[in-house]
Amino acid sequence: STREQTIFFAMPALFALLLALLSACLLSLRLRVVRARRVLGVLHPYANDGGGGERVLWVALRELLARHQLQGWRVVVYTGDAASDDEIRAATLSRFGVDVPESVEFVRLRSRRVVEPSSYPVATLLGQAVGSLLLLLEALARAPPSVLLDTTGYGYCYAAAKALGVRRVGCYVHYPILSSEMVGAVERRAGAHNNAARIASSPALTSLKLAYYRALAAAYGASGAAADVVVANGESGAAPGLRWSERDLRPGLLPPPPPGSWTAGHLRSLWRGAAGRVAVAFPPCDTAALRALPLERRAAPLLLLSVAQFRPEKDHALQLKAFAALLRRASASAGDTPPPRLLLVLAGAVRHEQDAARLAALAALATSLGLRHATADGRAVRELLGGGAEEAEEAEEAEEA
């Protein structure tokens, strides 16, 4: 019909108009960013989470401010937290002993949901990659920086930041977006948190997913190489031969990294253009509480301590199953003598409702495995490790000092 023909011929014009509007908006944003002077923008949408990455964020800012390296600079932290500025400062002081000065501004990002895994039931990494670009655009629009420091690891947005006029981009990567374990699970067609059973059971879908990972790795490497300063988490993983093998990985997909920390090795392999600029930082740890613990424990149970946040990739469920198998084996081999008392402690932070749900699921799994379990706070865990109430109070006083 005539109406359908009109719509058909109008589509290219409409597309051209939208493209022109988008180009104009991006050009306007770039001009605002280019005009920015002495503004440090720190991209950390989960600044109030209280994990290892947050400790690095606040200690790094504290040191930069204490050494007057940011004198005359406006320091802005882009965050999506609903907590007020005072609440974030109070939580940071309580958790890490870091007093965030009033000069540090917090700029709220309303689009944080676009980088949350729960927003993408399928193609999660692709969704988060695109989402990080949208988050970057909002951050630049709300407070244009001259220097951008990403302390969360959104490597897909560095090239875009430079293209939009940011003079220098620095980053701290606590954990790479792509890892050998993720690719290895797909290559072996093993079920994992990043590899659904229907994909693992299909050779065709497995090949498609490997191609998908290859494309993501190429984009991740190209954008990550645009960073001027790259700092990787200094945590060491298992021996390289245990993580990188021809059996686990298809040659050329994720090449073996050179020796070094686990995260740095991945970044040097993926971010080829920035391989020579990858530095290693060991996350700062407050050892006051650890120093208060005795070197020997007189408690009867043999204690197994697992320290990790309650996230899918930590695979706490596997730890519970392994512990249940250990108890069965110990009981069977003990014969008439009582088996040794064993206690497994899973210690980690619960950041939000998703973590709380994982913790509840672990409790249900423990019940199904016949394991007695209880939820305890940090003080109780410290006492299990041999530190009594007096030592706990001393440690807390040291942390507050």
Secondary structure, DSSP 8 states (H G I E B T S, - for coil): -HHHHHHHHHHHHHHHHHHHHHHHHHHHHHHHHHH--SEEEEE-TTTTS-SHHHHHHHHHHHHHHHTTTTTT-EEEEEE---S-HHHHHHHHHHHH-----TTEEEEE-TTGGGG-GGG-SSSHHHHHHHHHHHHHHHHHHHS--SEEEESS--GGGHHHHHHTT-SEEEEEESS-SS-HHHHHHHHTT--BTTB-HHHHT-HHHHHHHHHHHHHHHHHHHHHHTT-SEEEEE----S-HHHH--TTTS-TTTS----SS-HHHHHHHHH-GGGGGGEEEE------HHHHTS-SS---SSEEEEEE--S-GGG-HHHHHHHHHHHHHHHHHHHTTS----EEEEEE----SHHHHHHHHHHHHHHHHTT-------HHHHHHHTT--HHHHHHHHHHHH-
